[in-house]
Amino acid sequence: MSFPRSPNVGSPRVRKIVVYALLVVVPLVMLAVASLTTIEPTATAGNNLFLYVLLFIAVLELAIIPLVERVQISMRKKVTVTQMAPEQFLFSLLLIRISFVTAIYIYGLVAYLVIGEITNMLYFYAIGIVGSLIYWPTESRQQALLARMERS
């Protein structure tokens, strides 16, 4: 069964809306929720280890994004059954990028909910902001990604 494809999927306007929603609005909403709530930590044993492991995973995610993109681009070449339009594939790669970065913000919220200190959440927000700046989909970065997709 094949589903009809929307002609607007992957358009610059849709990409911009999704990027702002996931990299700006969602983190601000989570920060507002955290600042309006008070959490009492349930356990203190292992909190530092939990925080350090999550911080390591957050930094590792930023480093893994280019690897995931390369794998996706190489797999696109091998799949000949259903080829996505380049704009749709670009949109899916951008979604992967910003999903990884958004996950870092979510780790911050989880750290706050488990440990109960908002400063721990802000560590993740610092990493998330760096990731947002590195992977923010500017027009030149999108064109470079399209060129890399076509070269492969």
PABATOR-811487 format. One line per 3 residues: for each residue y, x, z of C-alpha. Coordinates in nm, 3 decimals. Each point is the difference from the previous one (the first is absolute). Layout:
residues N
Y,X,Z ~ ...
//
This chain:
residues 152
0.000,0.000,0.000 ~ 0.334,0.143,-0.094 ~ 0.325,-0.089,0.166
0.323,-0.029,-0.197 ~ 0.235,0.287,0.065 ~ 0.354,-0.065,0.096
0.246,0.162,-0.239 ~ 0.225,0.094,0.294 ~ -0.259,0.204,0.189
0.121,0.355,0.007 ~ 0.352,-0.079,-0.116 ~ 0.278,0.213,0.148
0.138,-0.299,0.191 ~ -0.337,-0.081,0.161 ~ -0.053,0.368,0.084
0.340,0.016,0.167 ~ -0.064,-0.313,0.208 ~ -0.340,0.125,0.115
0.134,0.346,0.087 ~ 0.289,-0.133,0.206 ~ -0.223,-0.255,0.171
-0.267,0.252,0.101 ~ 0.210,0.309,0.068 ~ 0.311,-0.157,0.152
-0.048,-0.359,0.115 ~ -0.348,0.028,0.154 ~ 0.083,0.311,0.210
0.325,-0.158,0.120 ~ -0.177,-0.321,0.098 ~ -0.268,0.195,0.187
0.267,0.204,0.179 ~ 0.188,-0.318,0.094 ~ -0.319,-0.158,0.135
-0.079,0.312,0.201 ~ 0.351,0.020,0.143 ~ -0.009,-0.367,0.105
-0.336,0.024,0.176 ~ -0.111,0.178,0.311 ~ -0.350,0.144,0.004
-0.182,0.109,0.312 ~ -0.252,0.270,-0.091 ~ -0.353,-0.103,0.087
-0.142,0.349,0.036 ~ 0.161,0.340,0.031 ~ -0.304,0.220,-0.044
-0.018,0.133,-0.353 ~ 0.342,-0.130,-0.106 ~ 0.121,0.345,-0.101
-0.315,0.067,-0.200 ~ 0.033,-0.340,-0.171 ~ 0.362,0.075,-0.086
-0.077,0.348,-0.136 ~ -0.289,-0.124,-0.211 ~ 0.216,-0.275,-0.152
0.281,0.250,-0.065 ~ -0.246,0.232,-0.173 ~ -0.129,-0.286,-0.215
0.357,-0.102,-0.089 ~ 0.091,0.350,-0.118 ~ -0.333,0.033,-0.181
0.067,-0.324,-0.188 ~ 0.317,0.142,-0.150 ~ -0.195,0.298,-0.126
-0.282,-0.213,-0.141 ~ 0.219,-0.224,-0.219 ~ 0.018,0.245,-0.296
-0.376,0.049,0.014 ~ -0.062,-0.375,-0.009 ~ 0.236,-0.031,-0.297
-0.182,0.274,-0.191 ~ -0.336,-0.166,0.063 ~ 0.135,-0.338,-0.112
0.150,0.147,-0.317 ~ -0.321,0.184,-0.086 ~ -0.208,-0.311,0.068
0.228,-0.203,-0.228 ~ -0.099,0.224,-0.290 ~ -0.371,-0.053,0.067
0.016,-0.380,0.020 ~ 0.003,-0.143,-0.348 ~ -0.101,-0.357,0.076
0.337,-0.138,0.107 ~ 0.304,0.214,-0.049 ~ 0.311,-0.094,0.190
0.334,0.028,-0.167 ~ 0.180,0.320,0.107 ~ 0.262,-0.202,0.190
-0.269,-0.185,0.193 ~ -0.181,0.321,0.083 ~ 0.329,0.156,0.110
0.058,-0.301,0.224 ~ -0.344,0.040,0.156 ~ 0.064,0.371,0.065
0.336,-0.082,0.157 ~ -0.170,-0.260,0.220 ~ -0.249,0.261,0.113
0.281,0.243,0.084 ~ 0.208,-0.245,0.197 ~ -0.306,-0.146,0.172
-0.085,0.343,0.139 ~ 0.357,0.042,0.124 ~ 0.011,-0.353,0.144
-0.322,0.075,0.186 ~ 0.183,0.279,0.183 ~ 0.255,-0.252,0.128
-0.289,-0.224,0.109 ~ -0.156,0.293,0.189 ~ 0.327,0.023,0.191
-0.021,-0.364,0.098 ~ -0.362,0.046,0.107 ~ 0.095,0.304,0.208
0.272,-0.205,0.167 ~ -0.233,-0.291,0.069 ~ -0.269,0.226,0.149
0.215,0.248,0.191 ~ 0.300,-0.217,0.076 ~ 0.273,0.256,-0.074
0.234,-0.067,-0.290 ~ 0.078,0.371,-0.037 ~ -0.357,0.051,-0.122
0.066,-0.258,-0.270 ~ 0.307,0.193,-0.108 ~ -0.207,0.313,-0.069
-0.183,-0.195,-0.267 ~ 0.324,-0.143,-0.131 ~ 0.130,0.354,-0.051
-0.314,0.087,-0.198 ~ 0.024,-0.331,-0.188 ~ 0.364,0.061,-0.093
-0.092,0.344,-0.136 ~ -0.284,-0.159,-0.197 ~ 0.234,-0.272,-0.127
0.246,0.260,-0.122 ~ -0.269,0.211,-0.165 ~ -0.178,-0.289,-0.171
0.292,-0.237,-0.064 ~ -0.052,-0.113,-0.360 ~ 0.315,0.113,-0.177
0.023,-0.051,-0.374 ~ -0.052,0.371,-0.070 ~ -0.310,0.013,0.224
-0.143,-0.306,-0.171 ~ 0.058,0.153,-0.343 ~ -0.163,0.324,0.113
-0.300,-0.195,0.129 ~ -0.026,-0.190,-0.328 ~ 0.012,0.329,-0.190
-0.273,0.145,0.221 ~ -0.213,-0.313,-0.059 ~ 0.034,0.033,-0.377
-0.076,0.374,0.004 ~ -0.326,-0.053,0.185
//
